Every structure is written in C-alpha cells, then in structure tokens.
Amino acid sequence: MTRKDSSFGQLVAYIERDAADARYSLHHRLGSARSPAAIVGAFEANAAHLPVRRNGVTLYHEILSISRAGSLPDTEQKRILRTIAEDY
C-alpha cells in the first residue's frame, strides 16, 4: 500500500492498536526507537531525506495477516506470525 502524505502517527497507531505482548512486536531497522512517539520520529527523520516531488509517494507499507487456527494456542500462532514477518 502507498501513502502520499506523511501520516506516520496514524500508521504507527494502527500497527500498535492491539499490541498486548511486546514479545511479538517486530521493530526492524528502527534503532532504539520502541515507543510510538520515537518510531514516528524515526520515520519522520528518514522521510526528510526524500526529494520533494509533486504527487510523490512518501511511504509504502504491507500487511501480513493470517486466519486464527482453532487447533493452535494464541501464543503459538503469534510466534509463527512473527517468524513469517522476520523471514519476509
């Protein structure tokens, strides 16, 4: 998915909305940024390097989603999804 505006705060809030267990959060290439405000700051600092273009894309993001399996505990499903995200 693409975004033409730098709506980093909205995107981080969307990603973190159901984050109940930090063991399954994946913060890749964000340095020490872990709080939503620090993550937004890291994205904004990175976006400052983009050349200004009319109608240009500011960011891309992708969503990985799997259906819940009734035969596996939630912790195992979260572990598997994290492994998939790390490999992705």
DRENKOLGU-927676 format. One line per field, with one value per residue: residue number from 1; residue in one letter; y, x, z of N, C-alpha, C in turn. Coordinates in pm, whole numbers, plus 32768, in hexadecimal, padded with zeros to 4 digits. Layout:
DRENKOLGU-927676
n <- c(NUM,...)
res <- c(a,...)
nY <- c(Y,...)
nX <- c(X,...)
nZ <- c(Z,...)
caY <- c(Y,...)
caX <- c(X,...)
caZ <- c(Z,...)
cY <- c(Y,...)
cX <- c(X,...)
cZ <- c(Z,...)
END
This chain:
DRENKOLGU-927676
n <- c(1,2,3,4,5,6,7,8,9,10,11,12,13,14,15,16,17,18,19,20,21,22,23,24,25,26,27,28,29,30,31,32,33,34,35,36,37,38,39,40,41,42,43,44,45,46,47,48,49,50,51,52,53,54,55,56,57,58,59,60,61,62,63,64,65,66,67,68,69,70,71,72,73,74,75,76,77,78,79,80,81,82,83,84,85,86,87,88)
res <- c(m,t,r,k,d,s,s,f,g,q,l,v,a,y,i,e,r,d,a,a,d,a,r,y,s,l,h,h,r,l,g,s,a,r,s,p,a,a,i,v,g,a,f,e,a,n,a,a,h,l,p,v,r,r,n,g,v,t,l,y,h,e,i,l,s,i,s,r,a,g,s,l,p,d,t,e,q,k,r,i,l,r,t,i,a,e,d,y)
nY <- c(7F8B,80E3,822E,8381,8457,84BA,840E,839B,8383,832B,8235,81A8,81A0,80FD,800D,7FCD,7FAB,7EBF,7E53,7D8D,7CF7,7D19,7C61,7C06,7CD8,7D76,7E2B,7E95,7F16,800F,807B,80E2,812C,80FA,814D,81CD,82E3,8305,8257,82D2,83BE,8355,82FC,83F3,847C,83E1,8409,850F,850C,84D7,8535,8659,8630,8668,85D3,84EE,83AF,837E,82AF,8149,8032,7EEC,7DE2,7CCA,7BB7,7AB5,79AD,7954,7824,7725,7647,7680,771B,787B,78F3,7854,787F,7991,7989,78FB,79AE,7A86,7A11,79EA,7AF8,7B50,7AB8,7B1E)
nX <- c(8054,802B,807D,8047,8060,8108,80A6,8101,80D0,7FC3,7FDC,8092,7FF8,7F28,7FB4,800E,7F23,7EA7,7F71,7FC9,808B,81D6,8294,825C,826A,8300,8412,84BD,85E7,85D0,8676,86A0,859E,846C,8380,823F,8252,8367,8391,82F7,838B,847F,842A,83DB,84D0,855A,84BA,84F1,85C6,8567,853E,8489,8363,825B,812B,81AB,8202,8209,8227,822E,816F,8131,804D,8045,7F81,7ED7,7DE6,7D44,7D8F,7CD4,7D43,7E3B,7EEA,7ECC,7FC6,807B,8025,805E,8173,81B8,815C,8206,82FA,82CC,82B9,83BE,8452,83E9)
nZ <- c(8000,7FC0,8032,800C,80B0,81DF,82BE,83B3,84C7,84D6,8454,84FB,85E5,8589,855A,865C,86EB,8756,87E4,88D4,8947,8966,8919,881F,8773,865E,8617,852F,84B3,8534,85E9,8734,875F,87F4,886C,8804,87C0,879B,86C4,85FB,85E9,8585,8489,8418,8416,835D,827A,8242,819B,80A2,7F4C,7EEA,7E42,7D63,7DA5,7DFD,7E8F,7FE6,809C,80B1,8116,8193,81DC,82A6,82D9,837F,839F,84CF,856C,85F0,8663,86CC,87DB,8835,886F,87E4,86DD,86C5,86DF,85F9,8532,8565,851D,840B,83BE,83FB,8344,825B)
caY <- c(8000,815F,82A8,83F8,84B4,847E,83F1,8336,8373,82D8,81AF,8169,8184,8089,7F96,7FB1,7FAF,7E45,7E1C,7D6E,7CAD,7D4B,7BF3,7BEB,7D51,7D71,7EB1,7E7C,7F8C,8089,809F,80CD,815F,8095,818D,8202,8368,82F3,8218,833D,8415,8311,8300,847D,849C,839D,8448,8590,84F6,84C3,85AC,868B,8619,867A,8554,8481,8352,8393,8230,80CC,7FD4,7E70,7DA3,7C38,7B8E,7A28,798A,790C,7793,76F7,75D6,76B1,7787,7900,790E,780D,78C5,7A0E,7965,78D8,7A28,7AD3,79CC,7A0D,7B85,7B59,7A82,7B76)
caX <- c(8000,8078,8046,8086,807A,815A,804A,8147,808D,7F4C,8008,80CA,7F86,7EE4,8006,801A,7EA0,7E89,7FF0,7FB9,80FE,824D,82E6,8239,827D,8378,8445,8531,862C,85A2,86D4,866C,8515,8409,8300,8201,8287,83EF,8385,82CA,83FF,84DD,83F1,83E0,855C,857A,846E,852E,862A,8525,8533,8400,8329,81CB,80E0,8207,81E0,825B,8249,81EB,8163,80EE,8009,8048,7F0F,7EB1,7D6C,7D5C,7D77,7C9C,7D90,7EB9,7EDB,7EEC,8055,80BE,8003,80AA,81FF,81C3,814D,8282,835F,82AD,82DE,8450,8481,83B8)
caZ <- c(8000,7FBB,806E,7FD3,811D,824A,832D,8402,8549,84C1,8431,8573,863D,854F,856F,86EA,872C,879F,8817,8962,8978,8922,88E4,8794,8723,860A,85FD,84DB,847E,8575,8652,87BB,8766,8818,888B,8789,879E,8767,8640,85A0,85D7,852D,8401,83E8,83F8,82E0,820D,8225,8132,8021,7EF8,7EDF,7DBD,7D5F,7DA0,7E19,7EFA,805D,80DC,808C,8185,8170,824C,82AB,8329,8375,83E8,854C,8565,866E,8699,8706,883E,8802,887A,8775,8661,86C4,86C7,856B,84E3,8574,84CB,8381,83AB,83FB,82C5,81F0)
cY <- c(807C,81CF,831E,8462,846D,8468,8383,831B,8317,8249,8165,8147,810A,8009,7F6C,7F9F,7F33,7E06,7E08,7D2D,7CD4,7CDC,7BDC,7C66,7D46,7DFF,7EA3,7EFF,8010,80B8,8081,80FD,80ED,80D2,81C2,828A,835D,82B4,827F,839A,83D9,8312,838D,84A6,845B,83E1,84CF,8585,84E2,8542,85D7,8678,862D,85F1,84DA,842B,8369,8310,81BF,807B,7F5B,7E32,7D0C,7C0D,7AFA,7A13,793E,7879,7766,768A,7600,771C,780D,791C,78CB,7851,7948,79F3,7946,7954,7A80,7A96,79EC,7A9D,7B97,7B25,7ADD,7BEA)
cX <- c(8059,802F,8093,80A1,80C7,8106,8086,8102,8014,7F75,8040,805A,7F39,7F31,8007,7F94,7E7F,7F06,7FE4,8036,8179,82A4,82CE,8244,8301,839F,84C8,8567,85F7,8603,8698,85DC,84B3,8381,82C3,823A,8314,83EC,835A,833F,8466,84AC,83FA,846F,8586,8536,84A9,8597,85EB,8526,84A0,83D1,8292,8189,8138,81D7,8240,8282,81F8,81DD,8113,80B3,8014,7FD7,7EF4,7E30,7D90,7D37,7D45,7CEF,7E14,7E9D,7F04,7F82,80A2,80A0,8050,813D,8214,81B9,81CA,82F1,834A,82D7,8375,8489,845C,8417)
cZ <- c(8000,8004,8036,803E,818B,82C7,8387,8487,853D,84A5,84AB,85D5,860D,856C,8601,8731,877F,87DB,88AD,899C,8926,88E9,8850,873A,86D7,85E7,85B1,84A3,84B6,85E0,86DB,87CA,8784,8838,8809,8760,8764,86DC,85D9,8583,8579,849C,83C7,83C4,8375,826A,81E7,81B6,80A7,7FCE,7EEE,7E50,7DC6,7D4E,7DBB,7E8D,7F6E,809D,809F,810B,8156,81EE,823D,8308,8314,83C3,8466,8539,85EE,86B0,86DA,876E,8802,8805,8808,86F0,8656,86A8,8633,8514,84EE,851F,8437,8363,83A7,8377,8251,81DF)
END
